[in-house]
Amino acid sequence: MGEVLEGRAALIVIDLQQQVRAHPGFAEQVARVVHVVDACRAAGVPVVFTQKVHRRDLVDFGRELDGDEGLHGLKGDPGTELVEELRPRQGDHWIAKRRYSCFFGTDLEVLLRDLQVQTLLLVGGLTDVAVHYTFADARQRDYHVRVLEDCVVGSTVERHGAALSAMEHLQHGARRTSEDVLAALGSLAGPPG
């Protein structure tokens, strides 16, 4: 299954925006993600926040409205804002995006290369949408990808489970828990002294 952290890691906090608050289990998910973010910061693991933001004239939606999703992520709307508990601090990174994948049309790849990252830790939402698309693009770029299954939420329970299963099918060891990652981060700090 491989190590949780293969080489240098980065945490990608995907689209934890106000508009996702209505999903069941969201408050518990946010609390776990806050704990992981704090542990990453303490261990010197870069934290990258992404935020899906669309222009108000809708010119940048592309084919996104062809499915079940309605208008979302419009610049200036309260629902587009990152949740209060999970906003970048000094030393963190922030990337605006207009498509589901955090790689598509953004400078994430350049940032990760400059940070010399080999493992991506993915948290956020939605499991079957932005997390899955980002996972696929990261895998195609030969990253080790770890999806913290208790720190992601799907559009439905069924789609959440199916997306996690599909990601594990493509990369054994992709499905991890926040406890797995926290233990691995703890080992980075070394013995107290």
Buried (B, 14 or more C-beta within 10 A) or exposed (E): EEEBBBEBBBBBBBBBBBBBEEBEEBEEBBEBBBBBBEBBBEBEBBBBBBBBBBEEEEEBBEEBEEEEEEEBBBEEBEEBBBBEEBBBEEEBBEBBBBBBBBBEEBEBBEBBEEBEBBBBBBBBBBBBBBBBBBBBBBBEBEBBBBBBBBBBBBBEEEBBBBBBEBBBEEBEBBBBBBEBBBEBBEEBEEEEE
